[in-house]
């Protein structure tokens, strides 16, 4: 394909058409500019300087990238859980949060509404928000000890600093991510574990 211009800029073409045209200046760079991994053949291009940071959609700002498929949310390792629980001691709200998530396996949107009204005879009975299905969850000794040792709200075990329930699962997730930072869960894969996987 003959070139009609020295450099494609803006909306003159798409990244896919640049690759399809066999643009020598791009296909010759067979190293991912993000990971230094070898790419053969080149299938995707990315902006070296992102558009939001002032980069332009032009050929000289496009470089090969190797995008790995996402595996979804990171699953916490035993070591990450232990690090978090060792930092946040029994009787603190951050410790109660991880205990509820660990021992009940609830989505964060359900974790923020579960309270004493749901607990009877050692079982949590709760209609889940996402599906509307009822779940019946045994309360293990470790979780019960955590609940009893922690100041909780009247209608929700997990509360904000003002003692009110979290307004949403998302607001809880933001707060939980901060607790992960305080527990020093910031190293490489642990960043994914604690910040991106502030539990669903």
C-alpha positions as a Markdown table, in Angstrom:
| # | Residue | x | y | z |
|---|---|---|---|---|
| 1 | Unk | 0.0 | 0.0 | 0.0 |
| 2 | Unk | 1.5 | 3.3 | -1.1 |
| 3 | Unk | 1.8 | 6.0 | 1.4 |
| 4 | Unk | 0.0 | 9.3 | 0.7 |
| 5 | Unk | 1.6 | 11.2 | 3.6 |
| 6 | Unk | 4.9 | 11.2 | 5.5 |
| 7 | Unk | 3.0 | 10.7 | 8.8 |
| 8 | Unk | -0.5 | 9.8 | 9.7 |
| 9 | Unk | -2.0 | 12.2 | 12.2 |
| 10 | Unk | -5.3 | 12.4 | 14.0 |
| 11 | Unk | -8.3 | 10.8 | 12.3 |
| 12 | Unk | -6.6 | 10.1 | 9.0 |
| 13 | Unk | -6.5 | 6.4 | 9.9 |
| 14 | Unk | -7.0 | 3.9 | 12.7 |
| 15 | Unk | -4.3 | 1.9 | 14.5 |
| 16 | Unk | -5.6 | -1.3 | 12.9 |
| 17 | Unk | -5.3 | 0.1 | 9.4 |
| 18 | Unk | -1.8 | 1.3 | 10.2 |
| 19 | Unk | -0.8 | -2.2 | 11.1 |
| 20 | Unk | -2.7 | -3.7 | 8.1 |
| 21 | Unk | -0.9 | -1.3 | 5.7 |
| 22 | Unk | 2.4 | -2.8 | 6.9 |
| 23 | Unk | 3.8 | 0.6 | 7.9 |
| 24 | Unk | 7.5 | -0.1 | 8.1 |
| 25 | Unk | 8.2 | 2.4 | 10.9 |
| 26 | Unk | 5.8 | 0.6 | 13.2 |
| 27 | Unk | 6.0 | -3.0 | 12.2 |
| 28 | Unk | 9.8 | -2.9 | 12.4 |
| 29 | Unk | 9.5 | -2.1 | 16.2 |
| 30 | Unk | 8.6 | -5.6 | 17.3 |
| 31 | Unk | 9.3 | -4.9 | 21.0 |
| 32 | Unk | 6.4 | -3.9 | 23.3 |
| 33 | Unk | 7.2 | -0.4 | 24.7 |
| 34 | Unk | 5.5 | -1.3 | 28.0 |
| 35 | Unk | 7.1 | -4.6 | 28.8 |
| 36 | Unk | 10.0 | -5.0 | 26.4 |
| 37 | Unk | 8.5 | -8.3 | 25.3 |
| 38 | Unk | 9.0 | -9.4 | 21.7 |
| 39 | Unk | 5.9 | -9.1 | 19.6 |
| 40 | Unk | 5.6 | -11.1 | 16.3 |
| 41 | Unk | 3.5 | -10.3 | 14.5 |
| 42 | Unk | 2.5 | -6.8 | 15.7 |
| 43 | Unk | -1.2 | -6.8 | 16.3 |
| 44 | Unk | -1.9 | -3.7 | 18.5 |
| 45 | Unk | -0.5 | -0.2 | 19.0 |
| 46 | Unk | -0.7 | 2.1 | 22.0 |
| 47 | Unk | 0.1 | 5.7 | 22.6 |
| 48 | Unk | 3.6 | 6.2 | 24.1 |
| 49 | Unk | 2.3 | 9.4 | 25.7 |
| 50 | Unk | -1.4 | 9.0 | 26.5 |
| 51 | Unk | -3.9 | 11.3 | 25.0 |
| 52 | Unk | -5.0 | 12.4 | 28.4 |
| 53 | Unk | -1.5 | 13.5 | 29.2 |
| 54 | Unk | -1.2 | 15.6 | 26.0 |
| 55 | Unk | 0.0 | 13.0 | 23.6 |
| 56 | Unk | -1.2 | 13.1 | 20.0 |
| 57 | Unk | -2.9 | 10.5 | 17.9 |
| 58 | Unk | -0.1 | 10.4 | 15.3 |
| 59 | Unk | 2.2 | 7.8 | 13.9 |
| 60 | Unk | 5.3 | 9.0 | 15.8 |
| 61 | Unk | 3.4 | 8.5 | 19.1 |
| 62 | Unk | 2.2 | 5.0 | 18.4 |
| 63 | Unk | 4.2 | 2.0 | 19.4 |
| 64 | Unk | 3.6 | -1.8 | 19.5 |
| 65 | Unk | 2.0 | -3.1 | 22.7 |
| 66 | Unk | 1.4 | -6.6 | 23.9 |
| 67 | Unk | -1.8 | -6.8 | 25.8 |
| 68 | Unk | -2.4 | -9.8 | 27.9 |
| 69 | Unk | -5.9 | -11.0 | 28.5 |
| 70 | Unk | -7.3 | -10.1 | 31.9 |
| 71 | Unk | -7.9 | -12.9 | 34.4 |
| 72 | Unk | -10.4 | -10.7 | 36.2 |
| 73 | Unk | -10.0 | -9.9 | 39.9 |
| 74 | Unk | -6.9 | -11.0 | 41.7 |
| 75 | Unk | -7.4 | -13.7 | 44.3 |
| 76 | Unk | -5.7 | -12.9 | 47.6 |
| 77 | Unk | -3.0 | -15.2 | 48.7 |
| 78 | Unk | -2.8 | -16.5 | 52.2 |
| 79 | Unk | 0.2 | -14.3 | 52.9 |
| 80 | Unk | -1.7 | -11.2 | 51.8 |
| 81 | Unk | -4.6 | -12.1 | 54.1 |
| 82 | Unk | -2.2 | -12.7 | 57.0 |
| 83 | Unk | -0.4 | -9.4 | 56.4 |
| 84 | Unk | -3.6 | -7.5 | 56.5 |
| 85 | Unk | -5.0 | -9.3 | 59.6 |
| 86 | Unk | -1.7 | -8.9 | 61.4 |
| 87 | Unk | -1.7 | -5.2 | 60.8 |
| 88 | Unk | -5.4 | -4.6 | 61.6 |
| 89 | Unk | -5.9 | -6.1 | 65.1 |
| 90 | Unk | -9.0 | -7.8 | 66.5 |
| 91 | Unk | -11.5 | -5.2 | 67.5 |
| 92 | Unk | -10.9 | -2.7 | 64.7 |
| 93 | Unk | -13.3 | -1.9 | 61.9 |
| 94 | Unk | -10.7 | -2.8 | 59.1 |
| 95 | Unk | -10.3 | -6.2 | 60.8 |
| 96 | Unk | -14.0 | -6.8 | 61.0 |
| 97 | Unk | -14.3 | -5.9 | 57.3 |
| 98 | Unk | -11.9 | -8.6 | 56.2 |
| 99 | Unk | -13.4 | -11.1 | 58.5 |
| 100 | Unk | -16.9 | -10.5 | 57.2 |
| 101 | Unk | -15.6 | -10.8 | 53.6 |
| 102 | Unk | -13.5 | -13.9 | 54.3 |
| 103 | Unk | -15.9 | -15.9 | 56.5 |
| 104 | Unk | -19.2 | -15.0 | 54.8 |
| 105 | Unk | -18.0 | -14.6 | 51.2 |
| 106 | Unk | -20.4 | -11.8 | 50.5 |
| 107 | Unk | -20.2 | -9.2 | 47.8 |
| 108 | Unk | -19.2 | -5.8 | 49.1 |
| 109 | Unk | -22.7 | -4.5 | 48.4 |
| 110 | Unk | -24.1 | -7.1 | 50.8 |
| 111 | Unk | -21.3 | -6.9 | 53.3 |
| 112 | Unk | -22.2 | -3.3 | 54.0 |
| 113 | Unk | -25.8 | -4.1 | 54.9 |
| 114 | Unk | -25.4 | -7.2 | 57.0 |
| 115 | Unk | -26.1 | -6.6 | 60.7 |
| 116 | Unk | -27.4 | -8.1 | 63.9 |
| 117 | Unk | -30.9 | -8.3 | 62.5 |
| 118 | Unk | -29.6 | -10.9 | 60.1 |
| 119 | Unk | -27.9 | -13.0 | 62.8 |
| 120 | Unk | -29.9 | -15.7 | 64.7 |
| 121 | Unk | -28.8 | -18.9 | 66.2 |
| 122 | Unk | -25.4 | -18.7 | 64.7 |
| 123 | Unk | -26.6 | -18.2 | 61.1 |
| 124 | Unk | -26.7 | -15.1 | 58.9 |
| 125 | Unk | -29.9 | -15.0 | 56.8 |
| 126 | Unk | -29.8 | -12.4 | 54.1 |
| 127 | Unk | -31.5 | -11.6 | 50.8 |
| 128 | Unk | -28.7 | -10.6 | 48.5 |
| 129 | Unk | -28.9 | -7.3 | 46.7 |
| 130 | Unk | -27.7 | -8.4 | 43.2 |
| 131 | Unk | -29.8 | -11.5 | 42.7 |
| 132 | Unk | -32.5 | -11.2 | 45.4 |
| 133 | Unk | -31.7 | -14.8 | 46.5 |
| 134 | Unk | -31.7 | -15.7 | 50.1 |
| 135 | Unk | -28.4 | -17.0 | 51.6 |
| 136 | Unk | -27.9 | -18.8 | 54.9 |
| 137 | Unk | -24.4 | -18.5 | 56.2 |
| 138 | Unk | -22.9 | -20.1 | 59.3 |
| 139 | Unk | -21.1 | -17.7 | 61.6 |
| 140 | Unk | -17.8 | -19.2 | 62.5 |
| 141 | Unk | -16.2 | -18.7 | 65.9 |
| 142 | Unk | -13.5 | -16.3 | 64.5 |
| 143 | Unk | -16.1 | -14.1 | 62.9 |
| 144 | Unk | -18.3 | -14.0 | 66.0 |
| 145 | Unk | -15.3 | -13.0 | 68.1 |
| 146 | Unk | -14.5 | -10.2 | 65.6 |
| 147 | Unk | -18.1 | -8.9 | 65.7 |
| 148 | Unk | -18.2 | -9.0 | 69.5 |
| 149 | Unk | -14.9 | -7.2 | 69.9 |
| 150 | Unk | -15.7 | -4.4 | 67.4 |
| 151 | Unk | -17.9 | -1.3 | 67.9 |
| 152 | Unk | -20.6 | -1.8 | 65.3 |
| 153 | Unk | -23.7 | 0.0 | 64.1 |
| 154 | Unk | -27.3 | -0.8 | 65.1 |
| 155 | Unk | -28.3 | -2.1 | 61.7 |
| 156 | Unk | -25.0 | -2.8 | 60.0 |
| 157 | Unk | -21.8 | -4.3 | 61.4 |
| 158 | Unk | -19.6 | -2.2 | 59.1 |
| 159 | Unk | -19.8 | 1.6 | 59.6 |
| 160 | Unk | -18.0 | 4.7 | 58.6 |
| 161 | Unk | -15.9 | 6.9 | 61.0 |
| 162 | Unk | -19.2 | 8.7 | 61.9 |
| 163 | Unk | -20.9 | 5.4 | 62.9 |
| 164 | Unk | -23.2 | 5.4 | 59.9 |
| 165 | Unk | -23.5 | 2.5 | 57.4 |
| 166 | Unk | -21.6 | 2.9 | 54.2 |
| 167 | Unk | -23.7 | 4.5 | 51.5 |
| 168 | Unk | -22.8 | 1.9 | 48.9 |
| 169 | Unk | -20.5 | -1.0 | 48.1 |
| 170 | Unk | -18.3 | 1.3 | 46.1 |
| 171 | Unk | -17.8 | 3.7 | 49.0 |
| 172 | Unk | -16.9 | 0.7 | 51.2 |
| 173 | Unk | -14.5 | -0.4 | 48.5 |
| 174 | Unk | -12.7 | 2.9 | 48.5 |
| 175 | Unk | -12.4 | 2.8 | 52.3 |
| 176 | Unk | -11.2 | -0.8 | 52.2 |
| 177 | Unk | -8.5 | 0.0 | 49.6 |
| 178 | Unk | -7.1 | 2.6 | 52.0 |
| 179 | Unk | -7.0 | 0.0 | 54.8 |
| 180 | Unk | -5.0 | -2.2 | 52.4 |
| 181 | Unk | -2.5 | 0.6 | 51.9 |
| 182 | Unk | -2.1 | 1.0 | 55.6 |
| 183 | Unk | -1.4 | -2.7 | 55.9 |
| 184 | Unk | 1.4 | -2.2 | 53.3 |
| 185 | Unk | -0.2 | -4.3 | 50.7 |
| 186 | Unk | 1.4 | -2.3 | 47.9 |
| 187 | Unk | 4.1 | -4.5 | 46.4 |
| 188 | Unk | 3.7 | -5.6 | 42.8 |
| 189 | Unk | 1.0 | -8.2 | 42.7 |
| 190 | Unk | -0.2 | -7.2 | 46.1 |
| 191 | Unk | -1.3 | -3.8 | 44.6 |
| 192 | Unk | -3.7 | -5.7 | 42.4 |
| 193 | Unk | -4.8 | -7.8 | 45.3 |
| 194 | Unk | -5.6 | -4.9 | 47.7 |
| 195 | Unk | -6.5 | -2.0 | 45.5 |
| 196 | Unk | -8.2 | -3.4 | 42.4 |
| 197 | Unk | -9.7 | -6.2 | 44.3 |
| 198 | Unk | -11.2 | -4.2 | 47.1 |
| 199 | Unk | -13.8 | -7.0 | 47.2 |
| 200 | Unk | -16.7 | -7.1 | 44.8 |
